[in-house]
């Protein structure tokens, strides 16, 4: 499964993914608007996404928000077979992968604020008898540790059975319980709290806790608490069996058995809350800006969520509770996440000063872009 880790390690994920090279000379497009986004930022990001497309990527979308204004830039094509460019409007939906983890963590923190979840409770309190295995004991793992990726739980998405593209071809769906059982075939990676290790199983369990505590499905809570509340009109978690993206979207590509393949249709029950979310750049920017502005939870919970307690080895990034952070060279503090799933790679986030960016590539590059440079050009 192509559920990529946070922005903290996106370069390594991108470098590990191959793609064929294609000559794309079409210029980036920009959505018409009364621009109050800095023209310098627009020009820098335009140059960045044009460079990415020239390197062989089918398409790139970049959405910048500043001063209440959003500008969308596109480069490359929406469909390599027809050569049709990615349109400027209407908003293009993409699969945003692990960016959905920030949504899961947001709902957990809302429930913390309501007194329904305690971060330092063991996950056994909420899922009694569900998380046990070789070196795995749910009584020793806290809710905080799963949100921090410090649980030591084994990774479910590394198993050969976990493949959302091929599951879609087979018409196969999966339940969270089935995926947890697959994870627990493997031993714990380390003792709870010993270190940081990005693991999708953590957010599988976090969403299961949300369902247990609320008595509703995760999708229902996501809609009620976040997407309808803000609102985010183009954001949703597809239901099991819903292979297609509902709205207008560029096709996403991956190289499978040496062939560049349209992988836009996947089985969403496989990544589920860990990575199946569909959204647009405008919605994701609105979400991160609203989160940092305190519109989704009380200040106490927000402070806990964004406190980056896990310093990433060899990186300036830190990880909090479902969100990463980094101090940019201009002094701005970036908070956000990345997401990688079949066909789409996205980096997104915002600053407390009210600037936000979402950039999506519609296939993995042969060499990693400079993610820090992309963020600085968009947010500084």
C-alpha positions in Angstrom: 0.0 0.0 0.0 1.3 3.4 -0.9 0.4 5.3 2.3 3.3 7.6 2.8 4.6 9.0 6.0 4.5 12.6 7.1 6.5 15.4 5.5 9.3 14.5 7.8 10.4 11.7 5.5 8.7 12.5 2.2 11.9 12.8 0.3 12.9 9.2 1.1 9.4 8.0 0.1 9.6 9.8 -3.2 13.1 8.6 -3.9 12.0 5.0 -3.5 9.3 5.3 -6.2 10.1 5.0 -9.8 8.5 6.6 -12.9 9.0 6.9 -16.6 10.1 10.2 -18.0 7.9 12.2 -20.3 8.6 15.5 -22.0 6.1 18.1 -20.9 6.5 21.6 -22.1 3.0 23.0 -21.4 3.2 26.1 -19.1 1.5 26.1 -15.7 -2.0 27.6 -15.5 -3.3 30.0 -12.9 -6.8 30.4 -11.7 -8.1 33.9 -12.4 -8.7 35.9 -9.3 -8.1 39.3 -7.7 -4.7 38.2 -6.3 -3.9 39.1 -2.7 -1.6 36.1 -2.5 1.9 37.5 -2.8 2.9 37.7 -6.5 6.4 36.6 -5.5 5.1 33.4 -3.9 2.9 32.7 -7.0 5.9 33.2 -9.3 8.1 31.0 -7.2 5.6 28.2 -6.9 4.8 28.4 -10.6 8.5 27.9 -11.4 8.7 25.0 -9.0 5.8 23.0 -10.4 6.9 23.8 -13.9 10.3 22.3 -13.1 8.7 19.2 -11.6 6.7 18.6 -14.7 9.7 19.0 -16.9 11.4 16.3 -14.9 8.7 13.9 -16.2 5.8 14.1 -13.9 2.4 14.0 -15.6 0.8 16.8 -13.6 1.1 19.0 -10.5 -1.5 21.1 -8.7 -0.5 23.9 -6.2 -3.0 25.8 -4.2 -1.9 28.9 -2.2 -4.0 30.7 0.3 -3.2 34.1 1.9 -5.2 37.1 3.2 -8.4 35.2 2.6 -7.6 34.7 -1.1 -6.8 31.3 -2.8 -4.9 30.9 -6.0 -4.6 27.6 -7.9 -1.7 26.8 -10.2 -1.5 23.7 -12.4 1.2 22.3 -14.7 1.2 19.3 -16.9 -1.7 17.1 -18.0 -4.7 15.5 -16.4 -4.6 12.5 -18.8 -1.5 11.4 -20.5 -3.5 9.6 -23.2 -5.3 12.7 -24.4 -2.8 15.3 -23.3 -5.6 17.4 -21.8 -4.2 19.9 -19.3 -5.3 20.0 -15.7 -8.1 22.5 -15.6 -8.0 25.6 -13.4 -11.7 25.1 -12.4 -13.7 23.5 -11.0 -11.6 22.5 -8.0 -9.8 19.2 -8.8 -10.2 16.4 -6.2 -7.2 14.1 -5.4 -6.5 11.4 -2.9 -4.5 13.0 -0.1 -3.3 9.9 1.6 -1.8 10.3 5.1 -2.9 14.0 5.3 -6.1 12.3 6.6 -4.2 11.4 9.7 -4.4 15.0 10.9 -8.2 14.7 10.5 -8.2 11.6 12.7 -6.0 13.2 15.3 -8.3 16.3 15.3 -11.4 14.2 16.1 -9.5 12.4 18.9 -8.5 15.8 20.4 -12.1 17.0 20.2 -13.2 13.9 22.1 -10.4 14.6 24.6 -11.8 18.1 25.1 -15.2 16.6 25.7 -13.8 14.3 28.4 -14.6 11.1 26.3 -11.0 10.1 25.7 -7.9 10.6 27.9 -4.6 10.7 26.0 -2.7 8.8 28.6 -5.2 6.0 29.0 -4.2 2.7 27.5 -5.9 1.7 24.2 -7.1 -1.4 26.1 -9.6 1.0 27.9 -11.3 1.7 24.6 -10.6 -1.5 22.6 -10.5 -4.2 25.3 -8.9 -7.4 24.2 -8.4 -6.1 20.6 -4.7 -5.3 20.5 -2.6 -8.2 21.7 0.1 -10.3 20.0 3.8 -11.1 19.9 5.2 -8.4 22.1 2.1 -6.3 21.7 0.0 -5.5 24.7 -2.8 -2.9 24.4 -2.6 -2.3 28.2 0.9 -0.9 27.7 0.2 1.4 24.8 -1.5 4.8 25.3 -3.7 6.8 23.0 -1.0 9.5 23.0 1.6 7.0 21.8 -0.5 5.9 18.8 -1.0 9.5 17.7 2.7 10.2 18.1 3.7 7.0 16.2 5.5 5.8 19.4 3.5 2.7 20.1 5.8 0.1 18.6 2.9 -1.6 16.9 3.7 -3.6 13.7 2.9 -2.1 10.3 -0.2 -3.5 8.6 0.4 -1.8 5.3 3.7 -3.6 4.6 1.8 -6.9 4.2 1.4 -8.2 0.6 -2.3 -8.5 1.2 -2.6 -4.8 1.7 -2.8 -3.3 -1.8 -5.6 -0.9 -2.5 -5.1 -0.8 -6.3 -5.2 -4.6 -6.8 -8.0 -4.9 -4.2 -10.0 -2.6 -6.5 -9.3 -4.8 -9.5 -10.5 -7.8 -7.6 -13.6 -6.2 -6.1 -12.2 -6.9 -2.6 -13.0 -4.9 0.5 -11.5 -5.0 3.9 -12.5 -4.2 7.5 -10.4 -2.5 10.1 -10.6 -5.7 12.2 -9.2 -7.7 9.3 -6.3 -5.3 8.8 -5.5 -5.2 12.5 -5.4 -9.0 12.5 -2.9 -8.9 9.6 -0.7 -6.4 11.5 -0.8 -8.5 14.7 0.7 -11.5 12.8 4.0 -9.7 13.2 5.9 -8.9 16.4 6.0 -5.5 18.0 8.7 -3.2 16.5 9.8 -1.9 19.9 8.6 -1.2 23.5 5.9 1.5 23.7 7.4 4.9 23.9 10.9 3.9 23.1 11.1 5.8 19.8 9.3 7.2 16.9 8.4 4.9 14.0 5.8 6.0 11.4 3.2 3.2 11.4 -0.2 3.3 9.7 -1.6 0.8 12.2 -1.6 3.6 14.8 -4.2 5.5 12.9 -6.2 2.4 12.0 -6.6 2.0 15.8 -7.2 5.7 16.4 -10.2 5.6 14.1 -11.4 2.4 15.7 -11.3 4.2 19.1 -13.4 7.1 17.6 -16.0 4.6 16.5 -16.1 2.8 19.8 -16.4 6.0 21.9 -19.0 7.8 19.7 -21.0 4.8 18.6 -20.9 6.2 15.0 -18.8 5.3 12.0 -15.6 7.2 11.5 -17.0 8.7 8.3 -20.0 10.0 10.1 -17.9 11.7 12.8 -15.5 13.1 10.1 -18.5 14.7 8.4 -20.2 16.0 11.5 -17.1 17.3 13.3 -15.0 18.6 10.4 -16.1 18.6 6.8 -19.6 19.9 7.5 -18.6 22.1 10.4 -16.0 24.2 8.6 -17.3 23.4 5.8 -15.1 21.5 3.4 -17.5 20.8 0.5 -15.1 18.7 -1.6 -13.7 16.5 1.1 -15.0 13.0 2.0 -13.9 9.5 3.0 -15.1 7.1 0.2 -17.2 4.2 1.3 -16.0 0.6 0.9 -16.4 -0.4 -2.8 -16.4 3.3 -4.0 -13.5 3.0 -6.4 -13.9 6.2 -8.3 -13.2 9.8 -7.2 -16.6 11.6 -7.2 -15.6 15.0 -8.7 -13.4 16.3 -11.4 -9.8 15.1 -11.0 -6.6 14.5 -12.8 -5.6 10.9 -13.3 -3.0 9.5 -11.0 -0.2 7.2 -12.3 2.2 4.6 -11.0 4.7 2.3 -12.7 3.5 -1.3 -12.3 5.5 -4.2 -13.7 7.4 -1.6 -15.8 4.3 0.0 -17.3 3.0 3.5 -16.5 -0.5 2.8 -15.3 -3.6 4.8 -14.4 -4.1 3.9 -10.7 -6.8 6.5 -10.0 -9.4 3.8 -9.0 -8.6 2.1 -5.7 -10.4 0.2 -3.0 -10.8 2.8 -0.2 -11.5 0.4 2.6 -7.9 -0.8 2.4 -6.2 2.5 3.5 -9.4 3.7 5.3 -8.8 6.4 7.9 -5.0 6.1 7.4 -5.1 7.3 3.8 -8.3 7.1 1.8 -9.4 10.7 2.2 -10.3 12.7 -1.0 -10.1 16.5 -1.0 -9.0 19.6 -2.9 -6.2 22.0 -2.3 -8.6 24.7 -1.3 -10.3 22.5 1.3 -7.0 21.2 2.7 -5.7 24.8 3.1 -8.9 25.8 4.8 -8.7 22.8 7.2 -5.1 23.5 8.3 -5.7 27.3 8.6 -8.8 26.6 10.7 -7.0 24.1 12.8 -4.2 26.5 13.7 -6.7 29.3 14.3 -8.3 27.2 17.0 -11.6 26.7 15.2 -11.7 22.9 15.6 -10.7 22.5 19.3 -9.9 24.3 22.5 -6.5 25.9 22.9 -5.3 23.4 25.4 -5.9 20.5 23.0 -4.4 22.4 20.1 -1.2 23.1 22.0 -0.8 19.4 22.8 -1.5 18.5 19.3 1.0 20.7 17.6 3.8 20.3 20.2 6.5 18.5 18.1 7.9 16.1 20.6 9.6 13.7 18.1 12.6 15.1 16.4 13.2 13.2 13.2 16.7 11.8 12.7 18.7 13.8 10.1 15.8 16.3 9.6 14.5 19.6 10.9 11.0 18.2 11.2 9.2 17.3 14.4 6.1 15.3 14.9 3.3 16.0 17.3 -0.2 14.3 17.4 -1.0 13.7 13.8 0.8 16.8 12.5 4.4 17.7 11.7 6.2 21.0 12.1 9.3 22.8 10.9 10.8 26.2 11.3 11.5 27.6 7.8 14.6 29.7 7.0 12.5 32.9 6.9 11.4 32.2 10.5 7.8 31.1 9.6 6.6 28.0 11.4 5.1 25.3 9.2 2.5 22.8 10.5 1.2 20.1 8.2 1.5 16.6 6.8 2.1 14.8 3.6 0.3 11.9 2.0 1.3 9.3 -0.6 -1.1 6.8 -2.1 -1.4 5.1 -5.5 -1.3 7.9 -8.1 -0.9 11.0 -5.8 1.7 12.6 -3.6 0.7 15.6 -1.6 2.4 18.0 0.8 0.2 20.5 2.7 0.1 22.8 5.7 -0.1 26.3 7.0 1.5 28.9 9.2 -0.1 30.6 12.2 0.1 33.9 10.2 -2.6 32.7 7.8 -0.7 31.3 4.8 -1.3 27.8 3.5 -0.2 25.6 0.6 -1.2 22.2 -0.8 0.9 20.7 -3.6 0.0 17.4 -5.3 2.0 15.4 -7.8 0.0 12.9 -9.9 2.8 10.3 -9.9 6.0 9.6 -8.0 9.1 11.4 -9.3 12.3 9.6 -10.2 14.2 11.8 -7.8 12.8 13.7 -4.8 11.9 17.3 -5.1 13.3 19.7 -2.4 10.3 19.7 -0.1 11.7 22.3 2.2 12.3 24.7 -0.8 8.8 24.1 -2.0 7.4 25.0 1.4 9.6 28.1 1.8 8.6 29.4 -1.7 5.0 29.0 -0.8 4.9 30.1 2.8 7.8 32.6 3.3 
